[in-house]
Amino acid sequence: MDTTKTESRTIRSQCEQFFFRKEIPFGMAASRIAISFLMLIVMGRSWRHVRELYSADGAPAPLADNFGFYNFLPILPATWAVALYTLMLLLLFTLMIGWKTRISAVGVLVLFTYFTLQDSLSTMTKYSVLSTHIFFLLSISACGEVWSVDRYLKLKRRGVPQPLRFLSNAPKSEIWPQRLLQMFIGIVYLGAAITKMHTAPYFTGEQLRFWLLTNVNHSNPVGEAMSVFPAIFVVFAYIAIIWEVLFLFIVWHRVGRWAMLGTGIVFHALTTITLGLYVFPFVCFSIYCSFLTTEDVIWWRKQFTKLIGSFKLPGNLLHAPRSVAAAITRGAEMLGDRGLVAALSVLVCGAVVLERSLDVYGQYSATGPYELQAMDEATWMKMKVNDTEIREQDKLLSMDIGEFLIAGLVTDIRKSFKQGTHLYVQANLVPPHGDLYLECNLHDTNGICVQQVGRIVTRDQLRYTFSYSIPDALMPGKYQFVLRSNATEIARKTITVLPNSNQPKTVVLGN
């Protein structure tokens, strides 16, 4: 018997089972609802700025221009830009409820991609790139076969009584689009891990610490509070990179799936409260929905039934989702295909009229379009001539003193040390900075320099650690570590030297 051929057939059958097994597309339907709802909110916030961001009347920033492909995509007049942007929002809504699902998904894919490519400064982001891939995979999937208006209308045409009760009883379809979406997020994580492997400041915690201290994304007070404990960033860095590497290989197993997805939920939730990332985590969560299986739906349905029985929710609250679904499906049934086209046309035209009434540039005002005001000379010279010098103290992020190092970071920031203790004084610097000559001197309460150490710190270093051993003969009391950069004092921290029980006699050093 040829074992090679047998193994080949086994691998082939496993691949066919993995990609072409037929299942009810619960996962794709859940991802469809989640990503459509999220992008409807995110993109809807920019509707009033369409004229400024995406049209020829404003100041669009096409991504193609950055690569030398000028006029790669046409920049639309304001009226057309507003009309198509409004249409995209409406198609996001129809995609969310699953009405003309495939047409809606294709329309969203084309329009969403166009508008994100026309604004590389704000609309084009990591989450918009991920969303574009999701919309593409939704457009080639059977995501509208379950939990959708399309499914309701099909059941209605077949004469099924109470079709709302059967929205989750959809026909099975090949699972390969869902597998591609699942593999997509795994490959994204793997690519992120490979990038981190080539970034040295990631493993030292410096990159994450500086990110926590900024508000580039949104306000992150929790991250700012955590920045004073830099050692934990090293632990988080290794956990994150191990999880990103293993995700693509372990998530397919039942236990591994919950472990990987659970870790991902915790990871992205932490990025929200520490880094100020709000949209990106929810985009990833919408992809996590694609891992939903029929068994999961059955289990959650049972849990929901038990929850209702235990809490005894009011009837009106319990039937609220069903009432909303009934209103949407009945409205879709009443409109029909022609009614949908007519409704979209009316809404688009109304949006164009409404946007024009806002008159962002004053084109229709009595005084005519707004004019740019000349900038005063002092402000112009300040912007033109950048001769601001960076103060020496502004080059220091923090000065930490402790006894232990983990991955080069002081882990136990303290203020008191016993005689004979070996300690570290760590100066964390703010990039970019030039070459520095750092001094870390120990002074007594009278300001007398007890010990002096100086080192050259090159511009590529983000921290320098001074190593000290407190002499057994040093008199107990208050002392100060004075940090100087290029002969300028930039920081000063007070420590307390405690007596060592093994050294009964002490002498002042230097006397």
C-alpha positions as CSV (number, residue, x, y, z in Angstrom):
1,M,0.0,0.0,0.0
2,D,1.4,3.4,-1.0
3,T,1.3,5.4,2.3
4,T,2.4,8.6,0.4
5,K,-0.8,8.6,-1.7
6,T,-2.9,7.8,1.3
7,E,-1.4,10.7,3.3
8,S,-1.9,13.0,0.3
9,R,-5.6,12.0,0.0
10,T,-6.0,12.5,3.7
11,I,-4.5,16.0,3.6
12,R,-6.6,16.9,0.6
13,S,-9.8,15.7,2.2
14,Q,-8.9,17.7,5.4
15,C,-8.4,20.8,3.3
16,E,-11.6,20.3,1.4
17,Q,-13.4,19.7,4.7
18,F,-11.8,22.9,6.2
19,F,-12.7,25.2,3.3
20,F,-15.7,23.7,1.6
21,R,-17.7,22.1,4.4
22,K,-21.2,23.5,4.3
23,E,-22.6,25.4,7.4
24,I,-25.2,28.0,8.2
25,P,-23.2,31.3,7.8
26,F,-23.9,32.6,11.3
27,G,-20.3,33.9,11.6
28,M,-20.4,36.0,8.4
29,A,-23.9,37.3,9.3
30,A,-22.7,38.4,12.7
31,S,-19.6,40.1,11.2
32,R,-21.9,41.8,8.6
33,I,-24.1,43.3,11.3
34,A,-21.2,44.3,13.6
35,I,-18.9,46.0,11.0
36,S,-21.8,47.7,9.2
37,F,-23.1,49.2,12.5
38,L,-19.6,50.3,13.5
39,M,-18.7,51.9,10.2
40,L,-22.1,53.6,10.0
41,I,-21.3,55.4,13.2
42,V,-17.7,56.2,12.3
43,M,-18.3,57.4,8.8
44,G,-21.5,59.1,9.7
45,R,-19.6,61.5,11.9
46,S,-17.8,62.8,8.9
47,W,-20.8,63.4,6.7
48,R,-20.9,67.2,7.4
49,H,-17.3,67.4,6.4
50,V,-17.6,65.7,3.0
51,R,-17.2,68.9,1.1
52,E,-13.9,69.7,2.9
53,L,-12.4,66.2,3.0
54,Y,-13.4,64.5,-0.2
55,S,-14.6,67.0,-2.8
56,A,-12.9,69.4,-5.3
57,D,-14.3,72.3,-3.3
58,G,-12.2,71.3,-0.2
59,A,-8.7,70.0,0.4
60,P,-8.6,66.2,-0.1
61,A,-5.4,64.3,0.4
62,P,-5.5,61.3,-2.0
63,L,-3.2,58.4,-0.9
64,A,-2.0,57.9,-4.5
65,D,-0.4,61.3,-4.5
66,N,2.1,60.1,-1.9
67,F,3.4,57.6,-4.4
68,G,3.5,59.9,-7.4
69,F,0.2,58.7,-9.0
70,Y,-1.5,62.0,-9.3
71,N,-5.1,62.0,-10.4
72,F,-5.2,58.3,-9.9
73,L,-8.9,58.6,-8.8
74,P,-11.1,61.5,-9.9
75,I,-11.9,64.1,-7.2
76,L,-15.6,64.7,-7.4
77,P,-17.5,67.9,-7.3
78,A,-19.0,68.7,-3.9
79,T,-22.6,67.7,-4.9
80,W,-21.6,64.3,-6.2
81,A,-19.3,63.7,-3.3
82,V,-22.1,64.4,-0.8
83,A,-24.6,62.3,-2.8
84,L,-22.3,59.2,-3.0
85,Y,-21.2,59.5,0.6
86,T,-24.8,59.6,1.7
87,L,-25.5,56.6,-0.5
88,M,-22.6,54.8,1.1
89,L,-24.1,55.4,4.6
90,L,-27.5,54.2,3.4
91,L,-26.0,51.1,1.9
92,L,-24.2,50.4,5.2
93,F,-27.6,50.4,6.9
94,T,-29.2,48.1,4.3
95,L,-26.1,45.8,4.6
96,M,-26.5,45.8,8.4
97,I,-30.2,44.7,8.2
98,G,-29.4,42.4,5.3
99,W,-31.6,44.0,2.6
100,K,-30.3,43.4,-0.9
101,T,-27.2,42.2,0.9
102,R,-24.9,41.4,-1.9
103,I,-25.6,44.6,-3.8
104,S,-25.3,46.6,-0.6
105,A,-21.9,44.9,0.2
106,V,-20.5,45.6,-3.3
107,G,-21.7,49.2,-3.2
108,V,-20.2,49.7,0.3
109,L,-16.9,48.1,-0.8
110,V,-16.6,50.4,-3.8
111,L,-17.6,53.7,-2.1
112,F,-15.9,53.0,1.2
113,T,-12.6,52.2,-0.6
114,Y,-12.9,55.3,-2.8
115,F,-13.5,57.8,0.1
116,T,-10.8,56.3,2.3
117,L,-8.3,56.6,-0.5
118,Q,-9.2,60.2,-1.0
119,D,-8.3,61.2,2.5
120,S,-5.0,59.7,3.6
121,L,-4.7,62.1,6.5
122,S,-7.7,61.0,8.6
123,T,-10.1,58.5,7.0
124,M,-7.3,56.2,5.7
125,T,-6.3,54.3,8.9
126,K,-5.5,50.8,9.9
127,Y,-9.1,50.0,10.8
128,S,-10.3,51.3,7.5
129,V,-7.9,49.0,5.7
130,L,-9.2,46.0,7.7
131,S,-12.8,47.1,7.1
132,T,-12.2,47.2,3.3
133,H,-11.1,43.6,3.4
134,I,-14.1,42.6,5.5
135,F,-16.5,44.3,3.1
136,F,-14.8,42.5,0.2
137,L,-15.2,39.1,1.8
138,L,-18.8,39.9,2.8
139,S,-19.6,40.7,-0.8
140,I,-18.6,37.2,-2.0
141,S,-20.2,35.3,0.9
142,A,-23.7,34.2,1.8
143,C,-23.9,36.5,4.8
144,G,-27.4,37.6,3.8
145,E,-28.8,34.1,4.2
146,V,-29.4,34.4,7.9
147,W,-30.6,37.2,10.3
148,S,-31.6,39.4,7.3
149,V,-34.5,41.1,5.6
150,D,-33.6,39.0,2.5
151,R,-34.2,35.8,4.4
152,Y,-37.5,37.2,5.7
153,L,-38.7,38.1,2.2
154,K,-37.7,34.6,0.9
155,L,-39.7,32.9,3.6
156,K,-42.6,35.3,3.0
157,R,-42.7,34.5,-0.7
158,R,-42.7,30.8,0.2
159,G,-45.8,31.3,2.3
160,V,-44.1,30.3,5.6
161,P,-46.3,31.5,8.5
162,Q,-44.5,33.8,11.0
163,P,-41.3,34.0,9.0
164,L,-39.6,36.1,11.8
165,R,-39.3,32.9,13.8
166,F,-37.2,31.2,11.1
167,L,-34.6,33.9,10.4
168,S,-31.9,31.7,11.9
169,N,-32.9,28.6,10.0
170,A,-31.0,29.3,6.9
171,P,-29.7,26.9,4.2
172,K,-26.1,25.8,4.5
173,S,-23.4,27.2,2.3
174,E,-19.7,26.6,1.7
175,I,-17.6,28.0,4.5
176,W,-14.6,29.2,2.6
177,P,-15.4,33.0,2.7
178,Q,-15.7,32.7,6.5
179,R,-12.4,30.8,6.6
180,L,-10.7,33.6,4.6
181,L,-11.9,36.2,7.0
182,Q,-10.7,34.1,10.0
183,M,-7.3,33.6,8.3
184,F,-7.1,37.3,7.5
185,I,-7.1,38.4,11.1
186,G,-4.6,35.7,12.0
187,I,-2.3,36.8,9.2
188,V,-2.6,40.4,10.3
189,Y,-1.6,39.4,13.8
190,L,1.4,37.4,12.5
191,G,2.5,40.3,10.4
192,A,2.3,42.6,13.4
193,A,4.4,40.2,15.4
194,I,7.1,40.0,12.7
195,T,7.2,43.8,12.6
196,K,7.6,43.9,16.4
197,M,10.5,41.4,16.2
198,H,12.4,44.0,14.2
199,T,11.7,46.8,16.6
200,A,14.1,46.8,19.5
201,P,12.3,49.5,21.6
202,Y,9.2,47.3,21.6
203,F,10.9,44.6,23.8
204,T,12.4,47.1,26.1
205,G,9.0,48.7,26.8
206,E,10.2,52.1,25.6
207,Q,7.9,52.2,22.6
208,L,4.8,51.3,24.6
209,R,5.7,53.7,27.4
210,F,6.0,56.7,25.1
211,W,2.7,55.7,23.4
212,L,1.0,55.6,26.8
213,L,2.2,59.1,27.6
214,T,0.8,60.6,24.4
215,N,-2.8,61.5,23.4
216,V,-2.3,60.9,19.7
217,N,-5.4,58.7,19.5
218,H,-7.6,59.8,22.4
219,S,-7.2,60.6,26.1
220,N,-5.9,57.6,28.0
221,P,-5.5,58.5,31.7
222,V,-5.1,54.8,32.6
223,G,-2.2,54.5,30.3
224,E,-0.6,57.6,31.8
225,A,-0.9,56.1,35.3
226,M,0.6,52.8,34.1
227,S,3.6,54.6,32.6
228,V,5.3,55.0,36.0
229,F,5.6,51.2,36.1
230,P,7.8,50.5,33.0
231,A,8.8,46.9,33.9
232,I,5.3,45.6,33.3
233,F,5.5,46.7,29.7
234,V,8.2,44.1,29.1
235,V,6.0,41.4,30.3
236,F,3.0,42.6,28.2
237,A,5.3,42.9,25.2
238,Y,6.3,39.3,25.3
239,I,2.7,38.0,26.0
240,A,1.4,40.0,23.1
241,I,3.9,38.8,20.6
242,I,3.5,35.2,21.7
243,W,-0.2,35.5,21.3
244,E,0.0,37.1,17.9
245,V,2.3,34.4,16.6
246,L,0.2,31.5,18.0
247,F,-3.2,32.9,17.0
248,L,-3.2,31.6,13.4
249,F,-2.1,28.1,14.4
250,I,-4.2,27.5,17.6
251,V,-7.5,29.3,17.0
252,W,-8.9,26.4,14.9
253,H,-9.1,24.1,17.9
254,R,-12.1,24.3,20.2
255,V,-10.1,25.0,23.4
256,G,-7.5,27.1,21.5
257,R,-10.3,29.2,19.9
258,W,-11.7,30.4,23.2
259,A,-8.1,30.9,24.6
260,M,-7.0,33.0,21.5
261,L,-10.2,35.0,21.2
262,G,-10.5,35.6,24.9
263,T,-6.9,36.8,25.0
264,G,-7.6,39.0,22.0
265,I,-10.6,40.6,23.7
266,V,-8.6,41.4,26.8
267,F,-5.7,42.7,24.7
268,H,-7.8,45.0,22.6
269,A,-9.8,46.1,25.6
270,L,-6.5,47.1,27.3
271,T,-5.5,49.1,24.2
272,T,-8.8,51.1,24.5
273,I,-8.2,52.1,28.1
274,T,-4.4,52.5,27.9
275,L,-3.7,53.7,24.4
276,G,-6.9,55.5,23.5
277,L,-7.8,53.2,20.6
278,Y,-11.6,53.1,20.2
279,V,-12.5,52.0,16.7
280,F,-9.7,49.5,15.9
281,P,-10.6,47.1,18.7
282,F,-14.2,46.9,17.7
283,V,-13.2,46.3,14.0
284,C,-11.2,43.3,15.3
285,F,-14.1,42.2,17.4
286,S,-16.4,42.3,14.3
287,I,-13.9,39.8,12.7
288,Y,-14.0,37.7,15.8
289,C,-17.7,37.3,15.1
290,S,-16.8,35.2,12.1
291,F,-15.6,32.4,14.5
292,L,-19.3,31.9,15.5
293,T,-20.5,28.4,14.8
294,T,-23.9,26.7,14.8
295,E,-23.0,25.1,18.2
296,D,-22.2,28.5,19.6
297,V,-25.6,29.9,18.5
298,I,-27.4,26.9,20.1
299,W,-25.5,27.3,23.3
300,W,-26.1,31.1,23.5
301,R,-29.7,30.6,22.7
302,K,-30.1,28.2,25.7
303,Q,-28.2,30.5,28.0
304,F,-30.4,33.5,26.9
305,T,-33.5,31.4,27.6
306,K,-32.2,30.5,31.1
307,L,-31.4,34.1,31.7
308,I,-34.9,35.3,30.8
309,G,-36.4,32.6,33.1
310,S,-34.2,33.5,36.0
311,F,-34.6,37.3,35.8
312,K,-38.3,37.3,34.6
313,L,-37.8,40.3,32.4
314,P,-40.9,42.4,31.5
315,G,-42.8,41.3,28.4
316,N,-42.4,44.6,26.6
317,L,-38.6,44.6,27.1
318,L,-38.4,40.9,26.1
319,H,-40.3,41.5,22.8
320,A,-38.6,44.8,21.9
321,P,-36.0,43.2,19.6
322,R,-38.6,41.2,17.9
323,S,-40.8,44.3,17.5
324,V,-38.0,46.2,15.9
325,A,-37.2,43.4,13.5
326,A,-40.9,43.1,12.6
327,A,-41.1,46.8,11.8
328,I,-38.0,46.7,9.6
329,T,-39.1,43.6,7.7
330,R,-42.6,44.9,7.2
331,G,-41.3,48.2,6.0
332,A,-39.0,46.4,3.5
333,E,-41.9,44.3,2.4
334,M,-44.1,47.3,1.8
335,L,-41.4,49.2,-0.1
336,G,-40.3,46.4,-2.4
337,D,-37.4,46.8,-4.9
338,R,-38.8,49.9,-6.7
339,G,-39.7,51.5,-3.4
340,L,-36.2,51.0,-2.1
341,V,-34.6,52.7,-5.1
342,A,-37.1,55.6,-4.8
343,A,-36.4,55.9,-1.0
344,L,-32.6,55.9,-1.6
345,S,-33.0,58.6,-4.3
346,V,-35.1,60.8,-2.1
347,L,-32.8,60.5,0.9
348,V,-29.7,61.2,-1.2
349,C,-31.3,64.3,-2.8
350,G,-32.5,65.5,0.6
351,A,-29.0,65.0,2.0
352,V,-27.5,67.1,-0.8
353,V,-30.0,69.9,-0.2
354,L,-29.3,69.7,3.6
355,E,-25.5,69.9,3.1
356,R,-25.8,72.8,0.8
357,S,-27.9,74.7,3.4
358,L,-25.1,74.3,5.9
359,D,-23.0,76.5,3.5
360,V,-19.6,75.6,4.9
361,Y,-17.8,78.2,2.8
362,G,-20.5,80.9,2.8
363,Q,-21.0,80.5,-1.0
364,Y,-24.7,81.3,-0.7
365,S,-24.4,84.0,2.0
366,A,-25.3,87.7,1.3
367,T,-21.6,88.7,1.6
368,G,-20.3,86.0,-0.7
369,P,-17.8,83.2,0.0
370,Y,-15.6,83.5,3.0
371,E,-12.1,84.9,2.4
372,L,-8.9,83.7,4.0
373,Q,-7.5,86.2,6.5
374,A,-3.9,87.2,6.3
375,M,-1.7,85.9,9.1
376,D,0.1,88.4,11.2
377,E,3.8,88.7,10.6
378,A,4.8,87.6,14.1
379,T,3.0,84.3,13.8
380,W,4.3,83.8,10.3
381,M,7.9,84.3,11.4
382,K,7.5,82.0,14.3
383,M,6.2,79.3,12.0
384,K,8.8,80.0,9.3
385,V,11.9,80.2,11.5
386,N,12.1,77.2,13.8
387,D,14.9,78.3,16.1
388,T,13.4,77.0,19.3
389,E,16.0,75.4,21.5
390,I,15.1,72.3,23.5
391,R,15.9,72.8,27.2
392,E,18.1,70.2,28.8
393,Q,15.4,69.3,31.3
394,D,12.9,68.6,28.5
395,K,15.1,65.8,27.3
396,L,14.4,63.8,30.4
397,L,11.3,61.6,30.7
398,S,11.9,60.1,34.2
399,M,14.5,59.4,36.8
400,D,13.9,56.0,38.5
401,I,15.9,54.6,41.5
402,G,15.7,51.0,42.6
403,E,17.6,47.8,43.5
404,F,16.5,45.4,40.7
405,L,16.6,45.4,36.9
406,I,14.3,43.3,34.6
407,A,15.2,43.5,30.9
408,G,17.2,46.6,31.7
409,L,14.4,48.4,33.5
410,V,14.3,49.5,37.2
411,T,11.4,47.5,38.6
412,D,11.2,48.5,42.3
413,I,11.2,52.3,42.5
414,R,12.1,53.2,46.1
415,K,13.2,56.1,48.3
416,S,15.1,54.3,51.1
417,F,18.1,52.0,51.0
418,K,20.3,50.3,53.6
419,Q,24.1,50.8,53.9
420,G,25.9,48.5,51.5
421,T,23.0,48.3,49.1
422,H,23.7,48.1,45.4
423,L,21.2,50.3,43.5
424,Y,20.5,51.7,40.1
425,V,19.7,55.2,39.0
426,Q,18.0,55.1,35.6
427,A,17.6,58.2,33.3
428,N,14.9,57.7,30.7
429,L,15.3,60.2,27.8
430,V,12.8,61.7,25.4
431,P,13.5,61.1,21.7
432,P,14.9,62.6,19.7
433,H,17.9,64.1,21.5
434,G,21.5,64.8,20.6
435,D,24.6,63.3,22.2
436,L,24.6,64.1,25.9
437,Y,27.1,64.0,28.8
438,L,25.1,62.8,31.8
439,E,26.3,63.1,35.4
440,C,24.6,61.5,38.3
441,N,26.1,62.8,41.5
442,L,25.3,61.9,45.1
443,H,25.0,64.9,47.5
444,D,24.5,65.1,51.2
445,T,22.1,67.5,53.0
446,N,24.7,70.2,52.9
447,G,25.0,70.1,49.2
448,I,28.4,68.5,49.3
449,C,29.1,66.1,46.4
450,V,29.8,62.7,48.0
451,Q,30.2,60.7,44.8
452,Q,30.3,61.7,41.1
453,V,29.8,59.7,38.0
454,G,29.6,60.9,34.4
455,R,29.0,59.1,31.1
456,I,28.5,60.0,27.4
457,V,25.0,59.1,26.2
458,T,24.7,58.9,22.4
459,R,21.7,60.1,20.4
460,D,20.5,56.6,19.7
461,Q,20.1,55.7,23.4
462,L,16.7,56.2,25.1
463,R,17.9,55.4,28.6
464,Y,21.1,55.2,30.7
465,T,21.5,53.3,33.9
466,F,24.0,54.4,36.6
467,S,25.1,51.7,39.0
468,Y,25.9,52.6,42.6
469,S,27.0,50.8,45.7
470,I,26.2,52.7,48.9
471,P,29.3,52.4,51.1
472,D,28.9,50.7,54.5
473,A,30.7,53.7,56.0
474,L,28.2,56.2,54.7
475,M,26.4,58.0,57.5
476,P,22.6,57.2,57.6
477,G,20.4,60.1,56.7
478,K,19.0,62.1,53.7
479,Y,20.9,62.3,50.4
480,Q,20.1,63.4,46.9
481,F,20.9,62.1,43.5
482,V,21.4,65.1,41.2
483,L,21.2,64.4,37.5
484,R,23.0,66.8,35.2
485,S,22.9,67.0,31.4
486,N,25.7,68.9,29.6
487,A,26.5,70.6,32.9
488,T,22.9,71.6,33.5
489,E,20.9,70.2,36.4
490,I,17.8,68.5,35.1
491,A,16.5,66.4,38.0
492,R,17.0,65.8,41.7
493,K,15.7,63.0,43.9
494,T,16.0,62.5,47.6
495,I,16.8,59.1,49.1
496,T,17.1,57.9,52.7
497,V,20.1,55.8,53.7
498,L,19.2,53.4,56.6
499,P,21.7,51.9,59.0
500,N,22.7,48.3,58.3
501,S,22.4,46.1,61.5
502,N,25.6,44.3,60.5
503,Q,27.6,47.6,60.5
504,P,27.4,49.2,64.0
505,K,29.9,51.9,63.3
506,T,29.6,54.4,60.5
507,V,31.9,57.2,59.3
508,V,31.0,60.1,57.0
509,L,32.7,59.5,53.6
510,G,35.2,62.1,52.7
511,N,35.8,63.4,56.3
